Amino acid sequence: MIQQRIVLLSAAGLASALLLAACGSSTEKTSTGTSPGSVAPVATAASQSATPAPAGSSDSGSGHMATTTMLMAKAVGGMGSVVTDDKGMTLYRYDMDQANPSKWTCAGECTKTWMPVMVEDSVQTTGVEKSLLGTVHRDGMKQLTLGGWPLYRYMGDTTAGQMNGQAKDKMWYAVTPSGKKSTMSG
């Protein structure tokens, strides 16, 4: 009887460890191949080139994401006022995406360089119009939008205040507090 309990407890422990490992690996995926989603409001308002994958293609777990709880308008590197996240990192929009209705097209390899900015709950703002905030569904998660445009962080920005992704490939631009693309160049 004691040996049977030991075997059952060992099996339960092994199953628990496998489940935890599976849950941990799934947090790195940003898309599993669904097409761009519909817009949902935010709950509470308070140098390498990337080729985007076509909308609806599979990320196969190869992408990355950034999560934020705050958007701030800041003057960055003499470039005028742009939007940054809670870590002071410049946020960008992609000309291939669509603002109305919000749709993302950066998927797969693209998300290794341009990380979608995800939110879990509410987003606080400083100098950014709260009524312009929204989200677009991305495989059960919410990607933050501003003025309808999905937001991204650039992997080439390694410290707060950098704007290395500005005008990258003539498609990526820092986003202004009004949701427009920054036309400033360095």
N, C-alpha and C positions, 0 to 999 in steps of 0.2 A: 504494500500500500504506500509506504514512504517512497520507494523507488518510482512508483507511478506518478506521485506528486512532483518529484524532482524532474522527471521527464516532461511533464505538462508545464511546469514553471519555466524550464529551459526553452521549450518550444514557444511559449508565450513571450519570453524575453527576446528571443531571436526574431519573432514576427514583429514585435514592437520596434526593434532596432532597424529592421528593413523598411518599415513604414516611415520612420523618422528620416531615414536616408533618402527615401523617395520624395518626401515632402520638401526636404532641403534642396534637392536638385531642381525641383519644379519652379522655384522662385526666380531662377535666372531666365526663364523663357518669357518673351514679350508677345509672341504671337505663335499660334499653331496652325496658321493657314486659313483663317476665316477672312472674309473680305472686310473692308473698312466699315465701321459701325455707324450707328446713328448718334445724334447729339443728345446729351443729357446735361441738365444744369448742375453746377457745382452746389453741393449740399448747403453750405453756408459761406457767404463771402466774408468775412471779417479780415603738318600740312600734307593731309592725304585726301585723295578724292574718293567719293563713294558713289557707286551707281545704285540707284534705288531699284528695288524689285517691284514688279507690277503689283498693283493693288490686288489683294487676295492671294498672293503667293505665300508659300510657307517660309517662316523664319527658321524652322528646324532647331530652335533653341540657340541660334547663333548670335542673337542680339543682346543688347544691354538696355538698361533703363535707369532713370534717375527719378527719385521721389522728392517732392517738396511740400512744404506747408506754408510757404510765404512767397509772395511776389513783391518786389520793390523796384521803384524807378530810381535809377542812379546814373550819374554822369560817369561814363567809363572811358578812360584813355583819351580824353578830349574829343570824343565822338558824339557828344550830345547825350540826351537822356535815353537810356535803354532799360529793358526789364531784366532783373537778375533774380535768382532763386534765393532760398534761405541761406545758402553758402556764399552768396555774392557772385555766383557764376552767371555769365551772360547767357540769355536764352535766345533762341533763333526760331525763325519760321522758314518754310521751304516752299518755293514758288510752284512746285509740282503738286502740292497739297491744294485742297479747295477750302474756301472759307464758308461758303453757304451752299449746301449744308456742309458742315465740317467733315472732311475725309482725310485720312492719312494715306500716303503712298510710300513713305520710307519704311521698308521692311527688310528682313534678311540681313545681308551684309551691310546695308545702309545703316542699320541700328548699332553696328559696332563703332561707327564713327559719330553718328548723330543719335544720341540717346533720347528716346521719348521721355518727356517729363510727366510722370504719373502722380496722381493724388489719391489718397485714401478717403479722406473726409473733407473737412473745410479747409479753405485757403485764406490766410490773412493777407491784406494788401497795404502797401504804403506807396502812395503816388500813382497807383494803377486803378483805373475805373473798375469797380466791382461788377457793374452791370455788364461788362464786356467778357467776364469769365464764363467758361463753360467746360464741358468735357466731351470727348468722343470715346466710344467704347472700343477697347482693344483687347480682345480675348478675355472678357470678364473683368478687366481692369479699366480704369479711367485715365485717359491721357488728357492733360490740361490744355484748354484752348484759350486764346485771347483774341477778341474780335473775330471769333470763328476759326482762327488759324491754329492748328495743333502746334505745340511748343516742343523744342528739343534743346539739349545741351551738346556742345561740341567737345569731342575727346581731345582736341588740340589745345583747348583752354585748360591749363593745368593749375592755375591759381586764380583767385577772385580778381575781377577787374580786367581780365584779358578778353580780347575780341578777335582772336585769330581766325574765326570762322566767317567773319564779315565778308560778304560778296564772294564766298567760296564757290567755284564753278559757276559763277553768275546766277546762282539759284538759291543760295542760303544767305539770310540776312538777319542781323540782330533785330529783335522786335522792340518797337517803341511802346510807351505806356498806353497808347491809343490802339495798339494792335497792328499798326502799319509797319512796313519794313524800313529800317534805317537806311538812308541813302548816303550816310557819311562814309568816307574811306580814309584809311590810315596813311 
